[in-house]
Amino acid sequence: RKEVEQDPGPFNVPEGATVAFNCTYSNSASQSFFWYRQDCRKEPKLLMSVYSSGNEDGRFTAQLNRASQYISLLIRDSKLSDSATYLCVVRMNYGGSQGNLIFGKGTKLSVKP
Amino acid sequence: GAVVSQHPSWVICKSGTSVKIECRSLDFQATTMFWYRQFPKQSLMLMATSNEGSKATYEQGVEKDKFLINHASLTLSTLTVTSAHPEDSSFYICSAWTLGSPLHFGNGTRLTVT
């Protein structure tokens, strides 16, 4: 089983739609969770951290369910500029691998006019 | 502004030559730097973890003699692709981290080996 799994998509949605991405992780010892956004041929950029209590940043809402080892990202009122690949990322904190991030393959979102 | 500077942004080289990529943390001291590789339509794959002053730890399947990593200071790590071949053509990205800070990525290096 892969460490971090995501639906690769692509998700093709109209502007203004609400879209949700899901992610599961296999290692219950995972400590920190993030959503990154990667535009084509660019480096990943941190979108938001994910906390157990759930957190919101504008149109973006992230949730974590540790018991189910499941992370989600909800985008409301999607914009054309939201088109990108969204990476689910898990950080392991153990021994010499402190800070090491495990990336999902990403879910591609395409927002159409 | 950029927190991590990666250079060069793109490079084209001939098969058999070596290419060096630099990764610099600009305004913080990075205890750990990571090197990733991303092939088209694939996810980022960790190649190696580099701690300042010690040997890099390579992921399974990554040849340490081919991908030489030097992390000589808290602000600089280099990746040298030795005897590059067309199959090494990829997008190489570094990231820098220290305790208490988020992970910062360089802007990546697109390597094309002809």
Contacts between the chains, C-beta under 8 A, distances in Angstrom:
chain1	res1	chain2	res2	distance
A	41	B	91	7.1
A	41	B	108	7.8
A	41	B	110	7.1
A	42	B	107	7.3
A	42	B	108	6.9
A	43	B	93	5.3
A	43	B	105	4.2
A	43	B	106	6.3
A	43	B	107	5.3
A	43	B	108	4.8
A	44	B	44	6.8
A	44	B	93	7.7
A	44	B	105	5.7
A	45	B	105	7.3
A	46	B	102	5.9
A	46	B	103	7.5
A	87	B	43	7.4
A	87	B	44	7.4
A	91	B	103	7.9
A	96	B	49	7.1
A	96	B	51	7.0
A	96	B	57	6.4
A	97	B	49	6.5
A	97	B	57	7.9
A	98	B	32	6.8
A	98	B	97	8.0
A	98	B	99	7.3
A	99	B	32	5.1
A	99	B	34	7.5
A	99	B	97	3.9
A	99	B	98	8.0
A	99	B	99	7.9
A	99	B	103	6.5
A	100	B	34	6.8
A	100	B	46	6.9
A	100	B	49	6.1
A	101	B	34	7.5
A	101	B	46	7.8
A	101	B	95	7.7
A	101	B	103	6.0
A	102	B	46	7.9
A	103	B	43	5.3
A	103	B	44	4.6
A	103	B	45	7.9
A	103	B	46	8.0
A	104	B	43	6.6
A	105	B	42	7.2
A	105	B	43	3.9
A	106	B	43	5.9
